Amino acid sequence: MTSLKVKEVLSNLGRKGFQTKMGSHIFLILWVNGKKTSIRTMISHGARELGDWEISKMAKQTKLKGLQFFELATCPMFLEQYLALLTEKGFDF
């Protein structure tokens, strides 16, 4: 089983262009070149760690596979690599 600390995920995704919006959950929205994209995910307010199920869900929401999201959230994957993967999948920025 894999787990990620929520604070680490929020910090790392924030450095990669995701901006947070507070509501009933913590919403993370990807911004590229000053423009909001359709890529978004969320984390529950009460969560301290993300388990396999949450990581899988967030991976799908960010258009990645589980291991790719893990790399995005823990920093081996840079923003440029993430944007290249999204471009390969047909996203235009």
TAVENVEN-V343410 format. One record per residue. N is the residue number from 1. RES is the residue in one letter. OMEGA is omega in degrees with one decimal (NA if undefined). Layout:
BEGIN
N_RES_OMEGA ; N_RES_OMEGA
END
This chain:
BEGIN
1_M_-179.2 ; 2_T_172.9 ; 3_S_178.0 ; 4_L_175.7 ; 5_K_-176.2 ; 6_V_-179.4 ; 7_K_179.6 ; 8_E_179.6 ; 9_V_179.7 ; 10_L_-180.0 ; 11_S_-177.0 ; 12_N_178.1 ; 13_L_176.2 ; 14_G_177.6 ; 15_R_-177.6 ; 16_K_173.4 ; 17_G_177.7 ; 18_F_176.2 ; 19_Q_-177.7 ; 20_T_174.8 ; 21_K_-177.6 ; 22_M_176.9 ; 23_G_175.4 ; 24_S_174.6 ; 25_H_173.6 ; 26_I_-179.5 ; 27_F_178.0 ; 28_L_-177.4 ; 29_I_-179.5 ; 30_L_174.8 ; 31_W_178.3 ; 32_V_-179.4 ; 33_N_177.4 ; 34_G_-179.8 ; 35_K_177.0 ; 36_K_177.1 ; 37_T_177.7 ; 38_S_-179.8 ; 39_I_180.0 ; 40_R_176.7 ; 41_T_-178.8 ; 42_M_177.6 ; 43_I_177.4 ; 44_S_179.8 ; 45_H_-174.2 ; 46_G_-175.6 ; 47_A_173.6 ; 48_R_178.0 ; 49_E_176.5 ; 50_L_177.7 ; 51_G_-178.0 ; 52_D_-177.2 ; 53_W_-179.9 ; 54_E_179.2 ; 55_I_178.2 ; 56_S_179.9 ; 57_K_-179.9 ; 58_M_177.4 ; 59_A_178.7 ; 60_K_-178.5 ; 61_Q_179.0 ; 62_T_176.2 ; 63_K_179.6 ; 64_L_170.5 ; 65_K_-174.6 ; 66_G_-179.2 ; 67_L_178.2 ; 68_Q_178.0 ; 69_F_178.0 ; 70_F_178.5 ; 71_E_177.4 ; 72_L_-175.8 ; 73_A_-179.1 ; 74_T_170.8 ; 75_C_173.4 ; 76_P_179.1 ; 77_M_178.8 ; 78_F_179.6 ; 79_L_-178.0 ; 80_E_178.1 ; 81_Q_178.6 ; 82_Y_179.9 ; 83_L_177.1 ; 84_A_177.1 ; 85_L_179.2 ; 86_L_178.5 ; 87_T_177.1 ; 88_E_-179.3 ; 89_K_174.8 ; 90_G_177.6 ; 91_F_-179.3 ; 92_D_-178.5 ; 93_F_NA
END
